[in-house]
Structure formats: structure tokens, C-alpha cells
């Protein structure tokens, strides 16, 4: 198996350097826990529109 195929198969368990700052930003601006912020970033990447939409939907339900 080549390295490229292995990279695609494995799920990232650690945050990239920039994502630590993104987690901090989400926790401060959208009133999320760090775990919630990490989950959203892993699910949606840097698609801030989808992240914001999901947070708003979650808060509207709760």
C-alpha cells in the first residue's frame, strides 16, 4: 500500500497547528466546548458557513 492510500484511510486524531486556533476561536465566539468545536472542525473542515449553520440549529433546538 502506498503512502497516499494510507493517508486517505487514516482519520486524523490530532489537530493541525492552525486548527488549535480555530478551536479556540469557535469556543470563544460561538459558546461551544472544545470537544464540540473539534468535532465540528473534523466534520466540516474550514467550511465556516456550515459550522455556523450547525451551531445555530443546535442552539435553536436546545
C-alpha positions in Angstrom: 0.0 0.0 0.0 1.4 3.4 -0.9 1.6 6.4 1.4 -1.1 8.3 -0.4 -3.7 5.5 0.1 -2.7 5.2 3.8 -3.2 9.0 4.3 -6.7 8.9 2.9 -7.7 5.9 5.0 -6.5 7.2 8.4 -8.6 9.6 10.3 -6.8 12.5 11.9 -6.8 12.2 15.7 -4.6 15.2 16.4 -5.3 18.8 15.3 -3.2 20.6 12.8 -1.3 23.6 14.1 -3.8 26.1 12.7 -6.8 24.1 14.0 -5.9 24.7 17.6 -6.5 28.4 17.0 -9.7 27.6 15.2 -11.0 25.6 18.1 -10.2 28.4 20.4 -12.0 30.9 18.1 -15.1 28.7 18.0 -15.2 28.2 21.7 -15.0 32.0 22.3 -17.3 33.3 19.6 -19.9 30.6 19.4 -20.0 29.4 23.1 -19.0 25.8 22.4 -17.0 23.4 24.4 -13.6 22.5 23.0 -14.8 19.0 22.2 -17.8 20.3 20.3 -15.6 22.7 18.3 -13.1 19.9 17.4 -16.0 17.7 16.3 -17.3 20.4 14.0 -13.9 21.1 12.5 -13.3 17.4 11.8 -16.8 17.1 10.2 -16.8 20.3 8.2 -13.2 21.4 7.9 -12.9 25.1 7.3 -16.4 25.5 5.9 -17.4 28.2 8.3 -20.9 28.6 6.8 -21.8 25.0 7.6 -20.2 25.2 11.1 -22.2 28.4 11.9 -25.4 26.8 10.5 -25.0 23.7 12.5 -24.3 25.7 15.7 -27.4 27.8 15.1 -29.6 24.8 14.5 -28.2 23.1 17.7 -28.8 26.2 19.8 -32.4 26.6 18.4 -33.3 23.1 19.4 -31.7 23.3 22.9 
